[in-house]
């Protein structure tokens, strides 16, 4: 599988454990090499040039590797597993999640605030676990859980928005979507979703099952960014039907353009715009080309909405923007999806 090695390899190379140097030795090393303390007896050689997301992932991976070294039976789970696998996350990975035997369970341990400005948000959490034989996996020499188990764990335990971002990434990793074979891609995705639902069905009376099933049902291998997934989550939670993801729109010059989300019934579409496309020397050209595409799409009668990260991070604003996609007289037909909906989104009525 295509797993980015840079994050885990960098974390492993730059990780320093106090127990390997002794009290006086680690103090001298920390002063000499400007080490950053990221946990009890755990230090990291950080880099000023790292982007915030890169720093957060390296720190999380280093903390995870250090925690796993304390218990040969432990496994990385949830956030830690997502980081090891190189999967998408909606929020910065401030939690280190380690799966341990029930007898080894302990209270969460507060970690130094090196990722978040909010005191107490960075924690090492140990979770009691039972894994089937095929749930085990090793990623870059770190023991963790397989992608199928990770998908169900995330769907059960996380906010539906955050869960869908990661489960979309897992589905894409397993399916390997092919725009040239959409039918085949959908068939493979459907089979994996069914397998995940069957795994959930075996967990009778488990808290979060309704939400988890809704997340798995909504998962798509076509999402090309976390922001696009969050837009789709909000739309589904508000009651809009499942959109066509990466809809191929053929332009008048014969070229085609992939629209992030399209609701054919309402002749409405949404595009999620990341900041990267508007940076660099050709930013103005990107804006002009986008305007021409948008004009052509709108001439076909499609109401097009552009969304960005600032909007996606504000559920109320995101919900209001999406509600504007559908004519007011259609609201009566909408029902929020209770398994995906959160009060911050607002409702149709």
C-alpha positions in Angstrom: 0.0 0.0 0.0 1.1 3.6 -0.6 1.9 4.8 2.9 3.9 8.1 3.3 7.1 7.0 5.1 8.5 10.5 5.8 6.4 11.2 8.9 7.1 8.0 10.7 10.7 7.8 9.6 11.4 11.3 10.6 9.8 10.7 14.0 11.9 7.6 14.6 15.1 9.3 13.6 14.5 12.4 15.8 13.1 10.7 18.8 15.3 10.8 22.0 14.4 8.8 25.1 15.7 10.0 28.5 16.2 6.4 29.7 18.8 5.9 27.0 21.0 8.8 28.3 20.4 9.1 32.0 19.2 12.2 33.9 22.4 14.3 33.5 23.0 13.0 30.0 19.5 13.9 28.7 19.8 17.4 30.2 23.1 18.0 28.5 21.8 16.6 25.2 18.6 18.7 25.4 20.7 21.9 25.9 23.2 21.0 23.2 20.7 19.9 20.5 17.7 22.2 21.5 15.5 19.2 22.0 11.7 19.7 22.6 10.1 17.7 25.5 7.0 16.0 24.1 6.3 13.6 26.9 7.6 12.2 30.2 11.2 11.3 29.4 10.5 11.7 25.6 12.2 14.4 23.5 12.2 15.3 19.8 14.6 17.1 17.5 12.1 19.5 15.9 12.6 21.6 12.8 11.6 25.3 12.6 10.7 24.9 8.9 8.0 22.3 9.5 4.5 23.2 8.6 2.1 23.0 11.5 0.3 19.9 10.2 3.7 18.2 9.5 4.9 19.0 13.0 1.8 17.7 14.6 2.0 14.4 12.8 5.7 13.9 13.5 5.1 14.7 17.2 2.2 12.3 17.4 4.2 9.5 15.6 7.1 10.0 18.0 4.9 9.9 21.0 3.3 6.8 19.7 6.6 5.0 19.0 7.8 5.9 22.5 4.5 4.6 24.2 4.6 1.4 22.2 8.2 0.8 23.3 7.0 0.5 26.9 4.7 -2.5 26.2 5.4 -5.2 23.6 1.8 -6.3 23.6 0.4 -2.8 22.9 -0.9 -1.6 19.6 -1.5 1.9 18.1 -5.2 2.7 17.7 -7.5 5.5 16.6 -5.5 8.8 16.1 -2.1 7.1 16.5 -3.0 4.4 13.9 -4.4 7.1 11.5 -1.1 8.9 11.7 1.0 5.8 11.2 -1.1 4.8 8.2 -0.8 8.3 6.7 -4.5 8.8 6.5 -6.4 12.1 6.4 -7.5 13.8 9.6 -9.8 16.7 10.1 -8.3 18.0 13.4 -4.7 18.1 14.5 -3.6 14.8 16.1 -3.3 15.9 19.8 -4.2 12.5 21.2 -1.9 9.4 21.4 -4.1 6.3 21.5 -2.6 3.1 22.6 -4.5 -0.2 22.8 -3.5 -2.3 25.8 -4.7 -5.3 27.8 -7.5 -4.5 30.1 -5.3 -5.2 33.2 -2.9 -2.6 32.0 -5.4 0.2 31.6 -4.6 3.5 33.3 -6.0 7.0 33.4 -5.1 9.4 30.5 -1.7 11.1 30.9 -1.4 14.8 30.1 1.3 15.6 27.7 3.2 18.9 27.2 1.3 21.3 25.0 3.4 21.4 21.8 0.7 21.1 19.2 -2.3 22.9 20.7 -2.5 26.1 22.7 -5.3 24.6 24.9 -3.9 23.2 28.1 -4.9 19.6 28.7 -5.9 18.7 25.1 -2.7 16.7 24.4 -3.0 13.3 26.1 -1.8 9.8 26.1 -4.8 7.5 26.3 -4.7 3.8 26.9 -7.7 1.7 25.7 -8.5 -1.9 26.7 -8.8 -3.9 23.5 -9.6 -7.3 22.0 -8.3 -7.9 18.5 -9.1 -10.7 16.1 -6.1 -12.3 14.3 -6.8 -10.4 11.1 -7.1 -7.0 13.0 -3.3 -6.8 13.6 -1.0 -4.9 11.3 2.5 -3.5 11.4 3.2 -0.1 9.7 6.9 0.9 9.5 7.8 -1.5 12.2 5.1 -0.1 14.6 2.4 -2.5 15.7 -1.1 -1.2 15.1 -4.5 -2.3 13.7 -5.5 -3.1 10.1 -7.5 -0.7 8.0 -10.9 -2.5 8.3 -10.6 -2.5 12.1 -9.5 1.1 12.1 -12.5 2.1 10.0 -15.0 0.6 12.4 -13.2 2.0 15.5 -13.1 5.5 14.1 -16.7 5.3 13.0 -17.8 4.2 16.5 -15.8 6.6 18.6 -15.4 9.9 16.7 -17.5 12.8 15.8 -19.3 11.9 12.5 -17.6 14.7 10.6 -14.1 13.6 11.8 -14.9 9.9 11.3 -16.1 10.4 7.7 -12.9 12.2 6.8 -10.8 9.3 7.9 -13.1 6.5 6.7 -13.2 8.2 3.3 -9.4 8.0 3.3 -9.4 4.3 4.3 -12.0 3.4 1.6 -9.9 5.2 -1.0 -6.7 3.4 0.2 -8.5 0.0 -0.1 -10.4 0.6 -3.3 -7.9 2.6 -5.3 -10.5 4.7 -7.2 -10.1 4.8 -11.0 -11.9 7.6 -12.9 -11.7 5.5 -16.0 -13.6 2.6 -14.3 -16.2 4.3 -12.2 -18.5 1.3 -12.2 -15.7 -1.1 -11.0 -14.6 1.4 -8.4 -18.2 1.7 -7.0 -18.5 -2.1 -7.0 -15.3 -2.5 -4.9 -16.3 0.3 -2.6 -19.8 -1.3 -2.1 -18.2 -4.6 -1.2 -15.9 -3.1 1.4 -18.7 -1.0 2.9 -20.7 -4.2 3.3 -17.9 -5.9 5.0 -17.5 -3.0 7.4 -21.3 -3.0 8.2 -21.1 -6.8 8.9 -18.3 -6.1 11.3 -20.4 -3.5 13.1 -23.4 -5.9 13.1 -21.3 -8.3 15.2 -21.0 -5.7 17.9 -24.5 -6.0 19.4 -25.6 -3.2 21.8 -22.3 -1.2 21.3 -22.7 2.5 21.9 -22.4 4.5 18.7 -23.6 1.8 16.3 -26.2 3.9 14.6 -23.7 6.7 13.9 -21.1 4.3 12.8 -23.4 2.6 10.3 -24.3 6.0 8.9 -20.6 7.0 8.5 -19.8 3.7 6.7 -22.9 4.1 4.5 -21.8 7.6 3.6 -18.2 6.8 3.0 -16.9 7.5 -0.5 -13.5 6.6 -2.2 -13.9 9.7 -4.4 -13.2 12.4 -1.9 -10.0 14.3 -2.8 -9.7 16.4 0.3 -10.9 16.5 3.9 -12.7 19.7 3.2 -14.6 18.1 0.4 -15.6 15.3 2.8 -16.7 17.7 5.5 -18.9 19.5 2.9 -20.5 16.2 2.0 -21.0 15.2 5.6 -22.8 18.5 6.4 -25.0 18.1 3.3 -26.0 14.6 4.2 -26.6 15.5 7.8 -28.9 18.3 6.8 -30.9 15.8 4.7 -29.6 16.4 1.1 -29.4 13.2 -0.9 -26.1 11.5 -1.7 -24.3 13.7 -4.3 -22.3 12.5 -7.2 -18.7 12.9 -6.2 -16.1 14.0 -8.8 -18.8 14.5 -11.5 -17.3 14.8 -15.0 -18.5 18.0 -16.6 -17.7 18.3 -20.3 -17.0 21.8 -21.5 -17.9 23.4 -24.8 -14.3 23.1 -26.0 -14.4 19.3 -25.5 -12.3 19.4 -22.4 -13.7 18.1 -19.1 -13.7 19.3 -15.5 -14.4 17.3 -12.4 -16.9 19.0 -10.1 -16.4 18.0 -6.5 -20.1 17.4 -5.6 -23.3 17.5 -7.7 -26.9 17.1 -6.8 -28.5 16.5 -10.1 -32.1 16.6 -8.8 -31.6 20.2 -7.6 -29.1 21.3 -10.3 -26.7 22.3 -7.6 -23.0 21.7 -7.1 -20.3 22.5 -4.6 -16.6 23.0 -5.0 -14.2 23.0 -2.1 -11.3 25.3 -2.6 -8.0 24.7 -0.7 -5.5 27.5 -0.2 -2.7 25.8 -2.2 -4.3 26.4 -5.6 -4.4 30.1 -5.0 -0.7 30.4 -4.1 2.3 30.8 -6.3 3.2 32.8 -9.4 0.2 31.5 -11.4 -2.4 32.3 -8.8 -4.1 34.9 -11.0 -4.3 32.5 -13.9 -6.0 29.9 -11.6 -8.6 32.5 -10.6 -9.3 33.5 -14.2 -9.6 29.8 -15.4 -11.8 29.0 -12.5 -14.1 31.9 -13.3 -14.5 30.7 -16.9 -15.3 27.2 -15.8 -17.8 28.5 -13.3 -19.5 30.6 -15.8 -19.9 27.7 -18.2 -21.2 25.4 -15.5 -23.8 28.0 -14.4 -25.0 28.6 -18.0 -26.2 24.9 -17.9 -28.5 25.8 -15.0 -26.3 24.5 -12.2 -26.2 26.6 -9.1 -22.5 26.4 -8.0 -21.3 27.0 -4.5 -17.6 27.5 -3.6 -16.5 26.7 0.0 -13.2 27.1 1.8 -11.5 25.9 5.0 -12.7 28.9 7.0 -16.4 28.0 6.2 -15.9 24.3 6.7 -14.5 24.9 10.2 -17.7 26.8 11.2 -20.6 24.2 11.1 -23.3 26.9 11.4 -22.0 28.9 8.5 -21.4 25.7 6.4 -24.9 24.6 7.1 -26.3 28.0 6.1 -24.3 28.0 2.8 -25.5 24.5 1.9 -29.2 25.3 2.7 -28.9 28.1 0.1 -28.3 25.4 -2.6 -31.9 24.2 -2.5 -34.9 26.3 -3.4 -36.9 27.2 -0.3 -40.0 25.4 -1.5 -38.0 22.1 -1.4 -37.2 22.4 2.3 -40.4 20.7 3.3 -39.1 17.5 1.7 -35.8 17.6 3.8 -35.3 15.6 6.9 -32.0 15.8 8.9 -30.1 12.6 9.2 -30.1 12.1 13.0 -27.0 9.8 12.9 -24.9 12.4 11.2 -26.4 15.6 12.4 -25.1 17.8 15.2 -26.9 20.9 16.6 -24.1 23.3 15.4 -25.2 22.7 11.8 -28.7 24.1 12.3 -31.7 22.5 10.6 -33.8 23.0 7.5 -36.9 24.1 9.4 
